[in-house]
Amino acid sequence: TQLLEQSPQFLSIQEGENLTVYCNSSSVFSSLQWYRQEPGEGPVLLVTVVTGGEVKKLKRLTFQFGDARKDSSLHITAAQPGDTGLYLCAEAGSYQLTFGKGTKLSVIP
Amino acid sequence: DTEVTQTPKHLVMGMTNKKSLKCEQHMGHRAMYWYKQKAKKPPELMFVYSYEKLSINESVPSRFSPECPNSSLLNLHLHALQPEDSALYLCASSQDSSGIYEQFFGPGTRLTVL
């Protein structure tokens, strides 16, 4: 089981600012998923990236998968209070997801 | 229907109680999972059911007993829990357990053990 490092661990920004969070591994990902989890709720899948160099966009969220498939980033443009939550990256291995520790994002109105 | 439902949403129980958590999905998924999530931590896998058979038990204490009555339902029976078992218990499902398919999570049951 590989370790997924997420950074930063905590991020507090003002509404309207841009931000980037990162997910890194010492090993190659087979595929990588990003989830957002709000307090007291289950994680909600945002995107799955599979191909090295892949870029996917979901409204104001841009997901990049590194060419070597060992790192990924999530960029949010013009953050809104509704973006507040725990952002988790996870590798989908055989039988299970391996989660990073997450980035807790707070967007202040 | 792309929803995983869990009941109850909140549960408070004493250390001598017996209770059950329930999870249901109607997406035709053949793999179902139980995760435990402590505050400010990522979810940790507890059990995996594949085609209604237990395929993974991540060394979970026997006071947690999973059951899969049919392909749509997953239960977690709780008995003689400890206060440190207080956590958010998440159920998830996927098309199968190969790791190729995405997992869909329920909203969780917030368990407090007194």
Chai-1 contact restraints between the chains, C-beta under 6 A:
chainA,res_idxA,chainB,res_idxB,connection_type,confidence,min_distance_angstrom,max_distance_angstrom,comment,restraint_id
A,E41,B,P107,contact,1.0,0.0,6.0,A-B,restraint_1
A,G42,B,L90,contact,1.0,0.0,6.0,A-B,restraint_2
A,G42,B,F105,contact,1.0,0.0,6.0,A-B,restraint_3
A,G42,B,G106,contact,1.0,0.0,6.0,A-B,restraint_4
A,G42,B,P107,contact,1.0,0.0,6.0,A-B,restraint_5
A,G42,B,G108,contact,1.0,0.0,6.0,A-B,restraint_6
A,P43,B,F105,contact,1.0,0.0,6.0,A-B,restraint_7
A,L45,B,E102,contact,1.0,0.0,6.0,A-B,restraint_8
A,L88,B,P42,contact,1.0,0.0,6.0,A-B,restraint_9
A,A92,B,G99,contact,1.0,0.0,6.0,A-B,restraint_10
A,G93,B,G99,contact,1.0,0.0,6.0,A-B,restraint_11
A,S94,B,G99,contact,1.0,0.0,6.0,A-B,restraint_12
A,Y95,B,V48,contact,1.0,0.0,6.0,A-B,restraint_13
A,Y95,B,I56,contact,1.0,0.0,6.0,A-B,restraint_14
A,Y95,B,S97,contact,1.0,0.0,6.0,A-B,restraint_15
A,Q96,B,L45,contact,1.0,0.0,6.0,A-B,restraint_16
A,F99,B,P42,contact,1.0,0.0,6.0,A-B,restraint_17
A,F99,B,P43,contact,1.0,0.0,6.0,A-B,restraint_18
A,K101,B,P42,contact,1.0,0.0,6.0,A-B,restraint_19
A,G102,B,P42,contact,1.0,0.0,6.0,A-B,restraint_20
